[in-house]
């Protein structure tokens, strides 16, 4: 394997951002270290499983609409924590001294094309924005 | 034939068990155990320690003091130090005090075998020695086991700190306790001494274990640390950077070493400043509604020859404890 490719995979595994790749049947194709550590589901427990079975509390109808539009329109979609505090309920990094009960998340949905040039997969990128959310909330409430 | 007398001297039952399990299977020895330096020295005086596997960080008398006493009293024990304190200076000091070898914890059976061979201490018996009854007799409590894992982790972190600062780090026995979250700052009042403190916090999570590591600085010592690092502190950003750098080093090494021993991979979050120039109570305003209890590991690092110390706290969530217990049971079996 190219050393650069090896680097990329290693960085993808350890970066402090969630990376998931879903096929068009919502089966998990890729599940990085952030996803494994924050969800408590290892990659071997998540890969090849249906995302809705792994997270039954995920709003299927809403999520499908989002992913389908990304795949058919071939544009990115976003969610921000003000609109939807989290995509998947994860534990945060400050369970003891922090004030949040869960990790606030921003998420990006990216279309991923196969060899044929058609969108074969959709990638989810999940960002931990707990710190930002906690520091912005009181100000918003004060208005 | 009279078997060699072997003394295993370590304050942790888990460490003693791991060591006895790592002994060559065909080495016929009579084993005596001691749980601190004072007991160990007494056993050696009684002739129960021709060969000694000696820990360094222990209550009562530590390993260095045992070595010094052996030399003073002219006792001819052959000592192999087995320690989590892996600073270069620690190795040099025990060798200077007469230890034959230094093996880092948890002891690799191959390295132990090689060390015993090098000093002609092995007298192989024709058949394998049965130690299963001896090993089964160990009752290792959760706190004992977790203290030992923390001990190895803090030693790893101290070795890095020693290298970066060019000092010798004095290592205490880590304290492992379960606290009521609401009482955390009271339970930790030893740290404060009425001084102003600053703290950096870094979360870790993985393998259904999660928590926060807090590195607590005494404000009056930050300038001395900067001098050791040959940095100039012109303003708050420089002060903050110094604290973040030291926190990343200590917390990173500690969490990685814990993960390695538990066979878990942890994600570590970005460092957060919990507060600057504040009281401990204001720094650690724990989320009492979410957790009733926390498993806390307290490690106090002191730098020899300098009036500098840091307190490193690892606070695990209550729901991490069953998983840790499970992992430790696996290690002990």
Interface residues (C-beta under 8 A of the other chain):
Chain A: X14 X16 X33 X34 X36 X37 X38 X40 X91 X92 X93 X94 X95 X96 X97 X98 X99 X101 X128 X131
Chain B: X181 X184 X201 X202 X203 X204 X205 X206 X207 X208 X210 X211 X212 X214 X265 X266 X267 X268 X269 X270 X272 X274 X284 X285 X286 X287 X290 X291 X294 X315 X317
